Amino acid sequence: MTPTGYFLEHLWLIPLFPLVTAALMLFIGRRLPNAAVSVLCAGSVGLSFIFAVGAVMQLLSADPEYRVAQHILFEWLTPGAMRLASGATVPFTADWGYLLDPLSSVMVLVVTGVGFLIHIYSIGYMGHESGYYRFFGYMNLFMFSMLTLVLANNMLLMFVGWEGVGLCSYLLIGFYFLKKSASDAGKKAFIVNRIGDAGFILGMLLTAVTFGTIRFTSAGLANVAADSGVRQALEAALGSHALAYGAPVFTAIALLLFVGACGKSAQIPLYVWLPDAMEGPTPVSALIHAATMVTAGVYMVVRMNAIYVNAPSALVVVAVVGVVTAIFAASMALVQNDIKKVLAYSTISQLGYMFLALGAGAFAAGIFHLMTHAFFKALLFLGAGSVIHAMSGEQDIRKMGGLWSRIPVTAWTFLLATLAIAGMPPFAGFFSKDEILGRAFERHWALWAVGFITAGMTAFYMFRLAYLTFSGYSRADEHAQHHIHESPHSMTIPLMILAVLSVIGGWIGWPAALGGSNHFEKFLAPVMVTHTEPLLGHEGPLGALASPDEAARIQRSAPEQEKGSGPTEYFLMFASIAAAVAGIWLAYEFYGTKRFAPELIARRMSGFYRVLVHKYYVDEIYDALFVNRTKDVGTLLGQFDAKVIDGVGVDGAGWLARFTSKLSMWWDKWIIDGLLNFGAKLTQLLSFPFRFLQTGTFSSYALLILVGLAILLAYYEQHLHVVLRGAR
Amino acid sequence: MLSIGHYLFLGLALFIIGVIGVVTRRNVIVILMSIELILNAVNINLVAFSRLYGDVAGQVFALFIIADAAAEAAVGLGIIIAFFRNRETVLEDEMDLLKW
């Protein structure tokens, strides 16, 4: 039975609430008091959470194979004919529509739930900051974008959210934009993400021209198959042999999309922006750069799992990139001294684990780890924020210590999260990480081995962090020590809730080997395309990608999925616990009992230590290879501008104008004015004799008048005579 | 008995003295006085001919001219005073501002 209900019909309200408050904040937020901002912004996210819970409950009321709800608000791109690569012409369309299925259920709950807690926390954390409304405006805009991303029913709408979260990430990293390093970090994040986005766009276009649709629909879900137009187009496309299992086009799409995922989820080689992103306020690091946005890449790959399942070579790339990123980032986390930087590298490393899971074909395990990671990493960041709050802004763990009894709530919750990320049972991280390592081992033992070492390193650097921060004597200065205080309730209550989730969050994926039934994987199963499942008959880019005989072949070659709880599984589980315990023990000996001196190791392996401290010189290499080369090109173009465009074009035109105006001026001066002056000069010359008559003294004028009168009289004497005579 | 010729001669003599005064003297006040002479020369002619023809109109004109001369002298002296205040001179050869 198709799930229905109030909340499912109002799916579109979930992203709308934060959008409305974001708009409010950005337009009139300046005039609102802080209390109103807090209530509106945290409240809207809370409302989203309530609607999300309601929608998921209603979805769960349906049978597993019917658990999908699609709500199309409007047709965004109206249908237009598109010519596919196969030569067929199909109507192409994109909706503004929301899709709730088990996969997006998990994401929407994590995003709204963790997001709500972080909003509550931010009320306390950001209370004294200027730009309070701006912070919450951006945070709510982020929530809107992230919810659009996870609820989108097609790739294009997902891309809208994808770009939206990138924008908000940029804005929030550069929240303290007066600080040069913060605005630089924002730019770096934006530009590096842009590289990934190019991959996403290309992957999306290739999907569109290959399949004629970019709509996600869940495989195996009967009611979606009624979307007949798309289905027919796909069936027509599948007639050609180019779309068999492992076809190059699948690999191309998968790799292009993976470039996008690498950018957003900070994987090698595009991870460099995430450590710098720690310039943003700590709640931002928790929400965007740990719990939600950076996992968008993982979500996207899982969303497109049908493509990846059909592209085995791309899966190998994903797994290798993931596991290499995991150990690479973990090694850098070993030597960092900034509390947030350690967590940032740890995030990169954990994201690497998720991609390892995806590469091993364990999509559900990846999402499982995504969820547990969201709990404990958000908690770690919020705990770090609480520590920084207590230490009056100090972030260097070398200047901390002795905080255990001073800020007990923060310390206890931080310890629980640390145990969770280290993979100690029965905390959340154990179940998800163990699941990933187990699936990696099935794929290839080397993947497992690297992941296993990384697990040990994770336990070590996390406990190093915890010991340096909380145990021993305080190394802070007098002034900072005096100010140490536990954070307000608005900050500690989210910490406690997240701590509970970090402990019990993994229990829904309790593995079969330990007597559980892994509800989580079963819940997600309808979304996943597996090797063993016949692939024909599903619709959208998610399914219908192999012909029946291909599917049969895949079925034979695919590894057996339903593994029993054999001795291997117990061994692997024991090994991961052993790695975690070993890491914790080492950290204890180094930083707890101080029996080993870390400085000694650093000195003995000074070359390697220096490489680690300088983060493998990756930033420097990128600067040398790309950044400076780009700048060189810019300089070159600038010179072209200065010399050719300005020199020849602009200055040349200027010179020409000046030349012609000079010519015109010469004409004016010598010909036009010359003629006039010639007339004037001529007049002057001719009048020269007469000027001497003008003496200026009136006696001479009087004389002249007399002389003139005399002449006149003499001339008219005769006539005058007549007149006089006549008068008489 | 004095004939009209005597009066005309007197008028002519006065006129010529006046003209010579106007043309030759430098002091503007003297020139004004010379103009008075010219005007009075005309008056003598008018009165003489009035008597000769028994027409009183000539004498009326003479009276007008006397009034006119008085007005002219007043205006002329006013101009001279104003000019003197500016240039501290009453000599007409130094009043050559209208020269080319």
Interface residues (C-beta under 8 A of the other chain):
Chain A: R691 Q694 T695 G696 T697 F698 S699 A702 L703 L706
Chain B: V19 V22 V23 T24 R25 R26 I31 E92 D93 M95 D96 L97 L98 K99 W100
